[in-house]
Amino acid sequence: MSASATRRYDAIVVGGGHNGLVCAAYMARGGLQTLVLERLDKVGGAVATAELMPGVRVPLLAHSVGRLRPSVVRDLGLTAHGLRLVAPEVRSVSLQSDAAPLTLWGDVQRTAAELGAAGSSHDAAAYSGFDRQTRALSGLLARLMAITPPDPSHLGLSDALGAVRLGLGYRALGTQDGRAFLRVLPMPIADHLDDWFESDALRAALAWRGVRYSAMGPRDAGSTQTFLADTAGTREGAAGETVFVRGGPGALAGALAAAATAAGVTIRTGATVVSVRTRGDRASGVVLTDGEEIEAAVVVSGLDPKHTLLSLLDPALLGPHLGWQAGNLRLKGSVAKVNLALSDLPPFEGLADQDDARRRLRGRIVLAPSVAAIDRAADAVKAGRIAEHPVLEATIPSLVDPTLVDGSAPARHVMSVLVQGTPYHRRVGDWDADREALGDRVTAELETVARGIGGQVVARQVLTPLDLERDHGLTEGHPLHGEPALDQWFAWRPLLGFASYRLPVDGLYLCASGAHPGGGVTGWAGQNAAREVLADRRRRPGWRGMPSRDAA
């Protein structure tokens, strides 16, 4: 290993995912000379656009970005750096082989009217009230997600101020919603929805967002919190968000990289960090695979907490207890991804005509016929086997962004399919051997609602949970860097005592989805982590290394 070190930076961000780029940009704007190190040949992480075949581009992993913080877009000037967001009027359509499609629109009254026209007068009457309460409760949750969780053993003034803000927000809910918030937060989403609706198809369409990207089922405790968190910080209510980036998700990564560079951030790709250097009990830089050492007063990890703590740090620094806790972080990946290039718009059943199809298929397309079906897929994951009928969430982004498909290509549309019910940890079978079989199973599921779609596929890409880990850095294939259940949420994310973005080594921080407030394309964790880094700097004039949370 080379003993020499390159130039010194104030801060190094390990990993160029969207949270890492957000954190780097905010730190640079705060005056820190910041370096981003990304092991792949381009930044973005899960926010990426890939060429599926010549002239055809598809969202590689994430396909919707509607939860991106408006303050991140505004503060970093992402629009000026080329970001163009497209929000169709439809949010989702749930398709079934034996029933009419169920569409959730951005317009609450339109959704309620269609529920009534479909024969569910009870649900039509209840939907507006459910939407209103969802907005109210998720609004308070957004306040919780914006603050830094407290360390119960070291409470400070900032924790008290955060508690006051939460208290004011809770008081503003009023008596009825305030009681509802305390009651429903730990509830299974299935039980919460049972209180409101009769239609199983509607309950399934809503319950899906309480378990998406996780190994939880709709009858697992805390999935209502996950449902509300999926709405928190957006302008949406019960229907959730559906927002695309023109040019694909990679265009968001490009805008973030441009904003970070404009703020003074240096970005290096093809640079893999193998360890965090320490001097005494404080982080002092990183070491790359080729032995290069780079010094910095602060190291911020955009990787998941299990990889950060167990792979980048000397085990002696953690000690046996913290090492045991880190090893027991739950990252039970249950998600795969299938990307398709299609010769034409699939013939989905139950849609009136091509115009109706083009209108309703612009949002998220959900294949989850019942709450029980979602539950069975989750049970399969817990048993370590692939679900016989995995839950699918698909989008056809080419309907809102024709630039994804070149006119000379044999394809006319692209479909991005999230597949849930595919465990990383399998009792029997091998993902490398079963990759194409999974693609065939997904195509078969799509055939139940779009007969003949298999014959329209001109190119296919199947990404298993193992691929998500091996090629995209998601430990155990978990897109959220950890289960979003209550025992790994707020002050317990990633571990109790380390939810303030500060990890056990002074000067080492966590800024990605494994930190509060969790996963999704939000930029929230990166924004919050940068705030804490800069706050620590202000606490110590002449700063050359990071103090602990309690430094005065």
N, C-alpha and C positions, 0 to 999 in steps of 0.2 A: 504493500500500500504506500502510495506517495505520502511523504510527510509534509509536502508543501500544500498550501491552501490558496484558492483563488481569492478574489476581492471579497471584502466583508460587506454583508448587507445588514440592514436593521432587522429584516424579517424574511424568512423563507416559507413559502407555502408548498407543501408536498402534495401534488395531485392537482391537475388542471380541470377538474369538474366544474360545474356551474357555481357551486358554493365556494370552491377555492378561488375562482376568478372574482367573484363578488367580494370575498374577504380581502383579496389582494388589492383590488381597486379602492376599497374604502380605506385600507391602511395607507396606501400610497397617497390618497387624497388628504390623509391625516399627517403626512410628512415623513413617512417611513420609506426608506429605500428597500423595495420589495422585489423578491425573485420568486417566480413560479416554476416548479420543476414537474414536468409531466412525462411519464414513461412512454406513452404512445407518440405517434408522429403528428398528432394534432390534439388540441385541447377540446374540452366539452364533456368528456366522460359519457354518461348515459344520454346527454343531450347532443345527439349526433345524427347526421344525414349520411347515408351510404349509397353507393351506386350498386343497384341490384343486378343490372345488366346494362350494356351500352345504351345511354340515353334515358335511363330510368333510375330515379333516386327515390329512396324510401326512408322514413324515420327508422333508424337502426334499433333503438331501444325505446325511450320515451316517445309518445306520439302526441301528447297534449301538454300545453304549458300554461293553462289558464290560472294556475295558482301562483304564478310569478308575482312577487310583491310589487305593487304600483310604485312604492317608494324607491325600490331598486331601479326600476325603469326611469323614474324621474331623476333621482340623485346622480346616476351614472350616465344620463343622457343617451340611453340606448337607442332611442328613435333617431337621434342625429348620427348614430353609428350604424344605421341601416336596418334596425329592427322593425319589422312590420307584422303586426298581429292581426289575425282574422278570426272573428267570433261569429259563427253561424247562428241563426235564430233557434235552431233545434239544439238541445243539449244531449239527448240520448234517445235511441229507439230500441226497445226490447222486442226481439223476434222469437216466435215460437212456431213449430210446425203445425200445430193444431188450433191456433188462435190468432186473432187479429193483432197486428203490431201495436205496442203501447209506446206512445211518444211523449217525452217530457220536453216541453218547450221552455225557452227563457221567459216567455209570457205566462205567468201563473194562471191567469184567467183562461187562456187558450187551453192549457193543460187540463184544467178543471172541466171546461166545456167538453173536451174530447172524452174524458172519463165518464161524464154524464151521458154523452151520446152512445158510448159503448155499453150502457146499461148499468153503470155503477153510480147511482145517485148518491149513495152514502159517501163513497170515496170522493166524488166530485165536490160535495159539500165540505168534506173534511180537509181537502188538499190545501186550500188557501190558508187555513188556520195552522196546518202543519208547516207550511212554508214560512209563515210569519214567525212561529216559534223557533224554527230552525235558524232563521236569520238572527233572532235575538240571542239565542244560546251560543251560537257560533261567534257572534260578535264579542261576547264576554270571553269566550275561549281564545279569540284572537288577541285580546289584551294579555292573557296568560302566556301566549306563545311569543309575544314581543318582549317579555321581560327576561332577565337572567334568573334562572332558578336559584334559590338560596342553598347554601351549605348549612344544614341544621346545626352543625357544631361551631360555626363562625358567622353568626348573623351580624349584618352591618347596616348602616344607614340606607344604602341603596335597596336592601331587602325590605326595610320598613316602608320606604317610599313606594316600592312596587306593590306591597300589600295594601297600602292606602289606595293606589290607583285601581287595584282589583276590587277593593271594597266599594269604591264609588261606582264602578261598573256594575257590580252585583246589585247595589242599591237601586241603580237605574233600571234594572230589569223589572222591578215591581214584585209584589208578593207571589203572584201565581207563577210567573216565569222563574223567579228565584228558587222557589221550591222545586219546580220542574228540573232546573239545572242540577241541583244536588241529587235529585232522585235518578235522573236518567244517565248521568255521566258514567257510572260503573255498570250500567245495564247492558245485556246483550241487545244488539240492534234488532233482532227478531222480536224480542219482547216489547221493545219500544214501539215498533211499527204495528204490532198487534193491537196496541192501545188506540191506534188511529184508523187503520184501514181494514177492509174486508177482502180485497182482491189479492190473491197470492202473487199474481204477476206484478202488481204494483209494489207489493212489499219486497219482492225479489229484486226489482229494478233499483230500489232505494237501498236495500240491505247490502247489495254488492259493493257500494262505496265504503261500507264499514269494514270490509275485509280485504279489499283489493291490495295486492302486493304482499299479503301476509299469509301465515299458516293458520290464522284464526278462522273459525266458522261463525255464522251469524248468531249462533246460540252461545258464543263464548263471551264471558264477562268483559266489559270495557269496549266492546265493538261499537257502542253508541258514541263513545268519546272519539273513536277513529272516524266515524261518519261525520260528526260535527267538525272535527279538525280538518277534514277534507273540504269543508265549506269556509272555514275561518279565514279571514283576510281577503276573501273575494267579494264580489258584488252579487254572488249567486245565493240561492236558498236551497230548497229541497232538491232541485234538479241537478245541482252540481255544475261544474264548469266544463266547457269544451272550447278551447282556443288553440288555434294553429299558428305556426310561424311560417310566413311566406318564404319559400326556399327550404323548408324543412327545419327540424329542431337545431340542426347544425348552424343555421343562420343566427340563432340566439347565442350559441357559443362564440360565433364570429363577432357579434356585436359586443359581448362581454369582454372578449380579448382585446378588441379595439379600444373599448373604454378604459380597460386596465392599462394598456400601453400608453394611451393619451395621458393617463394620470401619472405615468412614470414607471410602471411595472415592467420588469424584464421577464420575458417568458422563454423558457427553454424546453423544447420537446425532445423526445428520445433520451430522456435523462431519468434513470431509475434510482431512487433513493433506497439504500439497503439498511441504513441505520441512522439514528439520531446521535450526534456527538454530545457529550456532556463534559463540563468542567466543574469538578466538585459535585454539587447537587443541582446544577443548573444546565439547561440545554445551551449548547454553544455552536450548533451548526449541524450539517448532515454529511454523510459519506455516500458517494455514488458507486455503481457497480464496477466502474473502472478504477476505483480507488481515489478519485478526486474528492477532496474535502473542501467544503464551502462553509465559511463562518457566518454566523448570524446571532444576534442577541435573542431572537425569537424564532421558534419553529412552529408553524401551524399545519396540522395534518388535515388534509381533505380526504383521507382514507377512512375506512371504517374503524371503530375503536378497537376491535379485536386484533386486527392486523397491526394497527398503530402500537398498541401496548405489548403485544406478544412477539412481533417480528422486528420492529424498529428500535425497541429499547432493550438495554442490557437487563436480563431477568433479575440481577442483583439489585437494580434500582427499584423494581416493583416489590420485591419480597414475596414470600410464598402466599400470603393471604390475598394481596391484590392480584397476583398472578393467577391464583385459583378463581377469583371473581371474574377476571377478564376472560379466562378460558370458558367460563360458564355463561357468558353473554349469549343470548339466544338469537342466532341468525339462521333460522330454518327456511332456507330458500324454497319457494313453492311455485316459481314463475318461470315460464319459458316464453320465447318470442318467435313468431313465424311471420315472415315478410313475403308478400306475393306481388308479382307483376301479372296483371290480368289483361286479356285481349279486349274485354268490354266490361261495362258495368254489370255486376252479377244480377241475375233475375230473382231477387228476393221476393218471397211469396207474401201476399196480403197487402201489397202496395198497389194503389189504384192504377197508376200508369208511370211512364218514364219520368214525367215532370214531378209526380208525387215522390217517386223514388229518389230523384236527385235532391229534392228538398229535405226529406226525412233522413237520408243516409249521410248527411253532411256532419252529423254529430257522432257521438260514440254509439256503436252498434253492440248491444249486449245480448249474449246467448246464455241466459240464466233463467230457465223456465219457472223455477219455484225456489222458495227459501230452502226447501229440503234438498234440492239439487245442488245448491251452493254448499250446504252442510255435508252432503255426501262427498263432494270434491275435497273439502277440508279434512274429512275423516280419512280419505285415501292418503293424503299427505301425512297425517299423523301415524298411519300404518306403514308408511314407507313404500307406497306403491302409486303408480300413475293412475289417476282417476279414469274410470271407464268413460265418463262424460265430463271432461274438464270444462270449467267456466271460461267463456271467451269474451273479451272486449276488443272489438275491432274498430278501426277507422279507415275511411277511404279519403285520405287527405288530398288526392288529386282532384276531388270534386270542388274543393275550395281553393286549390293552388295548382292550376294546370301546368305551371312551370316545372313540376316534378317529372313530367313525362315529355320527352322530345317528340315532335311530330313524326319523325322518321322511324321511331322505335316500333316494334311489333306489338307493344303493350299500349293500352289506352288509359289504364288506371293502375294505381298501386293500393294494396291493402296491408295495413299494419295490424297484426293480431297478437294481443296479450293472452297468454294461455296460463290458467291457474288450476292447480291440481297435479303439479309435476314436481315431486320432491327432489331436492338435491341429495338428501340422504335416503337411499333406496335399500330395501332389504334384499331385493333380487334384481338383477339386470345391470347393464352398463350403458351410460348415456352416449358414449361414442358409438356403440353398436346399435343403439335404439333411436338415433337422431331422426333418420328418415321415416321410421315407423311412427314417431310422434307427429311429423309433418303430415303423414297419411291420416292419422287419427283426427287431426285438426281439420283437414279437408273434408273428412267424413261428417264431422259435426256441422261444418258450414253447409254441406249438401242437404242437411235436414231442413234448412230454411232458404236455400238458394240452389235448387236442383240444377245440376249441370255446371256448377262453378269449377269443378275439378278439370273440366275440359277447357276452361278459359285460362288456366294457369300456364303462363309461358316462362316463368322463372320463380324459384322458391328458395328462401333462406330459412333455415331452422337453427335457432340458438337455444341450446339446452341450459339448465341451471349450471352445469359444469362449464359451458362456454362462457357464461356470464362471469364466473369466477376466474377462469383461466385467461380469457382474452380481454376482459373489461374490468378486472380488479374488484369484483363484487364478492367478497368472502362468502362462501357457501351459497353463492348465487342470489343473495338477498338484495333487491333493489333499494331497500330502505335502510341498509346498513344495520339492521336489527329489528326485531319484532316491535310493533307499536303498541303492545299491550300495556296495561296500567303499571305493571312491575318494571317496565323499561320506558317510562314516560315522565316528563317534567323533571323533578328533582332526582329521579332514578335513571335518567338517561344521560350518559351511558351507565354510570354507577353513582350510587348515593355518595355525596361529598365531592363529586367531580362533574356536576352538571353545569358549572359556571363557565364552561369552555376551557377551563384550566385543568390540565392533566397532572398526574402525581409528581412530575419533574417541573420545577420552576422554569418558566420560559417556554413550555410546551403546551400547545393549545389544540383543540379539536374544532373544526369548522364545518363539517359535512353532515349528512343525514343521520349519522349515529349520535349526533348531539341534539339537544333541545332546539327547535320543537319537533324534529323528526324529518321524515323524507318527503319526497315529491319535488317537483320543479318549482321552488319558491324563492330561493336565495336567502331565506330567513336565517338559517343557521350561519351562513357566511356573514351576513350583515350583523347579526348579534355578536358573533365571535370577534369581528373587527372592532366593534364598540368596546368590548372588554379589553382587548390588547391596547387600544388607544387610551382607555381609562387608566390602565396600569402605568402607561408611560407618563401620563399627567401627574400621577401620584408621586413620581420620583424624578425631579428635575435632574438633568445631567445623566439621564438613564443610559446604562450600558448593558443591562440585563434585566429580566423581568422580576419584579417583586412578587410575593405571594398576594393572595386576595386581600389580606388584612394589613398590608403595608401602608403606612401613613405618608 
